[in-house]
């Protein structure tokens, strides 16, 4: 009896390699948009343009976007929502169970 191997077209939650695949896809996507890694942490990205600076902190599949003004946040969210299915939870008041 022959066994067949299947190739997954999408990543499934719960598989061991899913977080790695997700991070690789996100990393490639965000770097193509002009962001750079912050040297102290592979999950932090920065981008500085003429009118704004943006820093993104990625934690698993949650992210915090901070900017010197709203233009940076709006442009970053517009780009990311064109690639990924996302929900915007508005202004942050809690991150990693730490209240503002």
C-alpha positions as CSV (number, residue, x, y, z in Angstrom):
1,X,0.0,0.0,0.0
2,X,1.4,3.4,-1.0
3,X,1.2,6.4,1.2
4,X,0.7,9.8,-0.3
5,X,2.2,13.1,0.9
6,X,0.1,16.3,0.7
7,X,1.3,19.8,0.5
8,X,-0.7,22.4,2.4
9,X,-1.7,25.5,0.5
10,X,-2.2,27.5,3.7
11,X,-0.8,27.3,7.2
12,X,-2.9,25.8,9.9
13,X,-3.0,26.9,13.5
14,X,-1.7,24.2,15.8
15,X,1.0,22.9,13.6
16,X,4.5,23.2,15.0
17,X,5.9,25.2,12.1
18,X,3.0,27.6,11.9
19,X,4.5,30.5,14.0
20,X,7.7,30.3,12.0
21,X,5.9,30.4,8.7
22,X,3.7,33.3,9.9
23,X,6.7,35.3,11.0
24,X,8.6,34.7,7.8
25,X,5.6,35.9,5.7
26,X,5.1,39.0,7.9
27,X,8.8,39.8,8.0
28,X,9.1,39.7,4.2
29,X,5.9,41.8,3.8
30,X,6.9,44.5,6.2
31,X,10.5,44.8,5.0
32,X,9.2,45.2,1.4
33,X,7.3,48.3,2.7
34,X,10.5,50.1,3.8
35,X,10.6,48.9,7.4
36,X,13.8,47.8,9.1
37,X,14.5,45.5,12.0
38,X,15.4,47.1,15.3
39,X,18.6,45.4,16.2
40,X,17.7,44.5,19.8
41,X,14.6,42.5,18.8
42,X,13.6,40.6,15.6
43,X,9.9,41.4,16.3
44,X,10.3,45.2,16.3
45,X,10.4,47.2,13.1
46,X,10.9,50.9,12.3
47,X,10.4,53.2,9.4
48,X,11.2,56.8,9.2
49,X,9.9,58.9,6.3
50,X,9.8,62.7,5.7
51,X,6.7,63.4,7.7
52,X,6.5,60.5,10.2
53,X,8.3,57.7,12.0
54,X,6.6,54.4,12.8
55,X,7.6,51.6,15.2
56,X,5.8,48.2,15.0
57,X,6.0,45.7,17.9
58,X,4.9,42.2,16.8
59,X,3.9,39.7,19.4
60,X,2.8,36.3,17.9
61,X,-0.1,37.6,15.7
62,X,-0.8,40.8,17.6
63,X,0.9,44.1,16.8
64,X,1.3,47.5,18.3
65,X,1.8,50.4,15.8
66,X,3.1,53.6,17.2
67,X,4.0,56.7,15.2
68,X,5.0,60.3,15.5
69,X,1.6,61.2,13.9
70,X,-1.5,59.6,12.6
71,X,-0.3,59.7,9.0
72,X,2.2,57.0,9.8
73,X,-0.4,54.8,11.5
74,X,-3.0,55.2,8.8
75,X,-0.5,54.4,6.0
76,X,0.9,51.4,7.8
77,X,-2.6,50.0,8.6
78,X,-3.7,50.6,5.0
79,X,-0.7,48.6,3.7
80,X,-1.0,45.8,6.2
81,X,-4.8,45.4,5.6
82,X,-4.2,45.1,1.8
83,X,-2.1,42.0,2.5
84,X,-3.5,40.5,5.7
85,X,-7.0,40.0,7.2
86,X,-6.8,42.2,10.2
87,X,-9.0,43.7,13.0
88,X,-8.3,47.2,14.4
89,X,-8.9,47.3,18.1
90,X,-8.3,51.1,18.3
91,X,-6.1,52.8,20.8
92,X,-4.1,50.6,23.1
93,X,-4.9,50.6,26.8
94,X,-3.5,47.1,27.6
95,X,-0.6,45.2,26.1
96,X,0.6,41.8,27.4
97,X,-1.9,42.2,30.3
98,X,-0.3,45.5,31.4
99,X,-2.8,48.3,31.7
100,X,-2.0,51.8,30.5
